[in-house]
Amino acid sequence: MGTSAQGIGWPDQLVEALLGSGRQVIRFDHRDTGRSDSVDFTTHPYALADMAADTTAVLDGHGVTAAHVVGTSLGAAIGQWLAVHQATRVRTLTAMASSPMGNNPGPAWARAMAGQPAAADELPPPTARFLHHVLDSAKAPRTTAQQRMDADVQTWRVLNGDVLPFDEAAARRFVAHCHARADNVAAASNHDLAGRRWDDDRRASLSRITAATLVLHGSDDPLFPQAHGEAVAAQIPAAHLEIVPGMGHHPFFSPGLTERIACSIIRHTT
């Protein structure tokens, strides 16, 4: 799953579709999410490579030598890392709603926040609506459980984009479930800190990826506009790019998209 998201962010409907096609599915909570352990990031900071090591540890625990790796957002960056540095563990790669793992979006964000245009050699920053949401969210009250859940639902609403319908009731059920099963909801914010670490292993060329790769990206992704997905596909040899019209950054609260994503994964992993 993506930044700060629990494994259940992959909906049961998607898992059931994959199981029905004869596949086995492993979804898991990243460190600092859900029922996984939380850490003190100040004393034990971690990076993308550590989260990739968590992934291979999960595979080892299930006795799986190599898997079809499907990741979204941060999870897609982990998938890219594995396909570059642990190629034998990746049968195929599906990278959804992602940017090249070596792309540092910080400068583009800073320019956008300051009202300045992006540099010519930069991938585009998030949409103005998303950036305004980030600023508003930082000031929103979160003193009660209801306020915290309302803020999370609003984030999912913005990530959904502005083209396709947003199933708010489904998002509220999901957020309530996440809060109920998490050992430490606040710990998930450590993913933002981990995502800002830019070690040399993260800058490795995606041209080293040999696994068959599908890049799924929404045309209305407010966090990583379409150019990010195009950049991922351009850097990975023979990658197939599939742009999903109207899809935002997180597709699973838009009616009908779960089935489409499942079909794409099944075709790619056949």
C-alpha positions in Angstrom: 0.0 0.0 0.0 0.9 3.7 -0.1 2.2 6.2 2.4 0.6 5.8 5.9 -1.9 3.3 4.5 -2.7 -0.1 6.0 -2.7 -3.3 4.0 -6.5 -3.3 4.0 -6.2 -0.3 1.6 -6.3 -3.1 -1.0 -10.0 -3.8 -0.8 -11.5 -7.3 -0.3 -13.2 -6.9 -3.7 -9.8 -6.7 -5.4 -8.4 -9.6 -3.4 -11.4 -11.8 -4.2 -11.1 -11.0 -7.9 -7.4 -12.0 -7.9 -8.2 -15.2 -5.9 -10.9 -16.0 -8.3 -8.4 -15.9 -11.1 -6.3 -18.5 -9.4 -3.7 -16.3 -7.8 -2.6 -16.2 -4.2 -2.5 -12.8 -2.5 -0.4 -11.4 0.3 -1.3 -8.0 1.6 0.4 -6.7 4.8 0.6 -3.6 7.0 3.8 -1.6 6.6 5.8 -0.9 9.7 4.1 1.9 11.7 0.6 1.0 10.3 -2.2 -1.2 11.3 -1.1 -4.2 13.4 2.6 -4.0 12.5 5.1 -2.7 15.0 5.7 1.0 15.5 9.1 2.5 15.9 10.6 5.7 17.4 11.7 7.3 14.2 14.0 9.8 16.0 16.2 7.0 17.4 15.5 4.4 14.7 15.0 6.2 11.4 14.3 4.1 8.3 14.2 4.6 4.6 12.8 3.0 1.4 15.4 0.2 1.5 14.2 -0.8 5.0 10.6 -1.0 3.9 11.7 -3.1 0.9 13.5 -5.4 3.3 10.2 -5.7 5.3 8.6 -6.8 2.1 11.1 -9.5 1.4 10.8 -10.6 5.0 7.1 -11.1 4.5 7.8 -13.2 1.4 10.3 -15.2 3.3 7.8 -15.8 6.1 5.4 -17.3 3.6 8.1 -19.3 1.8 7.7 -17.3 -1.4 10.9 -17.0 -3.5 9.4 -14.6 -6.1 6.1 -12.8 -6.4 4.1 -10.6 -8.8 4.7 -7.3 -6.9 1.8 -4.8 -7.0 2.4 -1.5 -5.3 0.6 1.9 -5.3 2.3 5.3 -4.5 4.9 4.5 -1.8 4.3 0.8 -2.4 5.1 1.3 -6.1 8.4 3.0 -5.1 9.1 -0.1 -2.9 8.3 -2.3 -5.9 10.7 -0.3 -8.1 13.4 -0.7 -5.4 12.9 -4.4 -5.3 12.9 -4.8 -9.1 16.2 -2.9 -9.2 18.0 -4.3 -6.2 16.3 -7.7 -5.6 15.4 -8.6 -9.1 15.1 -12.3 -8.4 12.2 -11.7 -6.0 10.1 -9.9 -8.6 8.3 -12.0 -11.2 6.4 -9.0 -12.6 5.9 -5.4 -11.3 2.7 -3.4 -11.3 3.4 0.2 -10.3 0.3 2.3 -9.7 0.0 6.0 -9.0 3.7 6.5 -8.6 6.7 8.6 -9.5 10.2 7.3 -10.3 11.7 6.2 -6.9 14.7 8.6 -7.4 12.6 11.6 -8.1 12.7 14.1 -5.2 9.5 16.2 -5.4 10.5 18.6 -2.7 11.8 21.4 -4.9 8.8 21.3 -7.1 6.5 21.4 -4.1 8.4 24.3 -2.6 8.1 26.3 -5.8 4.4 25.5 -6.1 3.8 26.5 -2.5 5.6 29.8 -3.2 3.5 30.5 -6.3 6.4 29.9 -8.6 6.3 27.8 -11.8 8.0 24.4 -11.9 11.5 24.2 -13.3 11.8 23.0 -16.9 13.5 19.7 -15.8 11.1 18.9 -13.0 8.1 16.6 -12.9 5.0 18.7 -12.1 3.9 19.4 -8.5 0.6 18.3 -7.1 -2.6 20.2 -8.1 -3.4 23.5 -6.4 -6.4 21.9 -4.8 -4.2 19.2 -3.2 -1.6 21.7 -2.0 -4.4 23.8 -0.5 -5.7 20.7 1.2 -2.3 20.0 2.7 -2.2 23.6 4.2 -5.8 23.4 5.5 -5.3 19.9 6.9 -2.3 21.1 9.0 -4.6 23.6 10.7 -7.6 21.4 11.1 -8.5 20.3 14.7 -7.7 16.7 15.6 -8.5 16.6 19.3 -11.2 13.9 19.0 -11.4 10.6 17.2 -14.3 11.9 15.1 -12.2 14.9 14.0 -9.3 12.7 13.1 -11.5 10.4 11.0 -13.2 13.4 9.3 -9.8 14.7 8.3 -8.8 11.3 6.9 -12.0 11.1 4.9 -11.3 14.5 3.5 -7.8 13.5 2.4 -9.2 10.5 0.6 -11.8 12.7 -1.1 -9.1 15.0 -2.4 -6.9 12.1 -3.5 -9.9 10.7 -5.5 -9.6 13.6 -7.9 -12.4 15.8 -9.3 -13.6 13.7 -12.3 -15.0 10.4 -11.0 -17.6 10.0 -8.2 -16.3 9.6 -4.6 -18.0 7.0 -2.4 -17.9 8.8 0.9 -19.8 6.1 2.8 -17.2 3.5 1.8 -14.3 5.8 2.7 -15.8 6.4 6.1 -16.2 2.7 6.8 -12.6 2.2 5.7 -11.2 5.0 7.9 -13.2 3.7 10.9 -11.9 0.2 10.3 -8.3 1.5 10.1 -8.6 3.5 13.3 -10.1 0.5 15.1 -7.4 -2.0 14.1 -4.3 0.3 14.4 -2.1 -0.1 17.4 -0.8 3.4 16.9 -2.6 5.6 14.3 -0.2 8.5 14.7 2.9 6.4 13.9 1.9 6.2 10.2 3.1 9.8 9.8 6.6 8.4 10.0 6.2 7.4 6.4 6.5 11.0 5.4 9.8 11.3 7.1 11.1 8.0 5.6 9.9 9.3 2.1 12.2 12.3 2.4 15.4 10.2 2.7 17.2 10.2 -0.6 19.9 7.5 -0.4 22.1 6.4 -3.3 20.2 3.1 -3.6 17.1 5.1 -4.3 18.8 7.0 -7.2 19.7 3.8 -9.0 18.5 3.7 -12.6 15.2 2.1 -13.4 16.7 1.0 -16.6 18.1 -1.9 -14.6 14.6 -3.4 -14.2 14.2 -6.6 -16.1 10.8 -7.7 -14.8 7.8 -7.2 -17.1 6.3 -4.0 -15.8 2.8 -2.4 -15.9 2.5 1.2 -15.0 -1.1 2.1 -14.0 -1.8 5.8 -13.6 -4.8 8.0 -13.4 -5.3 10.9 -15.7 -6.6 13.0 -12.8 -4.0 12.1 -10.1 -3.8 15.2 -7.9 -0.6 14.1 -6.1 1.4 12.7 -9.0 0.0 14.2 -12.2 0.1 12.0 -15.3 3.6 13.0 -16.3 4.9 11.1 -13.3 3.5 7.8 -14.5 4.8 8.5 -18.0 8.2 9.1 -16.5 8.2 5.7 -14.7 7.2 3.9 -17.9 9.8 5.7 -20.0 12.6 4.8 -17.6 11.8 1.0 -17.3 12.6 -1.0 -20.4 9.5 -2.3 -22.3 7.2 -1.1 -19.6 3.5 -0.9 -20.5 1.8 2.3 -19.6 -2.0 2.3 -19.0 -3.6 5.6 -18.3 -7.0 5.3 -16.6 -9.3 8.1 -17.6 -10.5 10.2 -14.6 -8.7 8.1 -12.0 -7.2 10.0 -9.1 -4.4 8.9 -6.8 -6.4 6.3 -4.9 -8.9 4.5 -7.1 -10.7 2.3 -4.6 -13.4 4.8 -3.6 -14.5 5.3 -7.2 -17.3 2.9 -8.1 -16.2 0.5 -10.9 -12.4 1.2 -10.7 -11.6 -1.8 -8.4 -12.8 -4.2 -11.0 -10.9 -2.4 -13.7 -7.7 -2.5 -11.7 -8.2 -6.1 -10.9 -8.6 -6.9 -14.6 -5.4 -5.0 -15.5 -3.4 -6.9 -12.8 -4.8 -10.3 -13.9 -3.9 -9.6 -17.6 -0.4 -8.5 -16.7 0.4 -11.4 -14.4 -0.9 -14.1 -16.7 
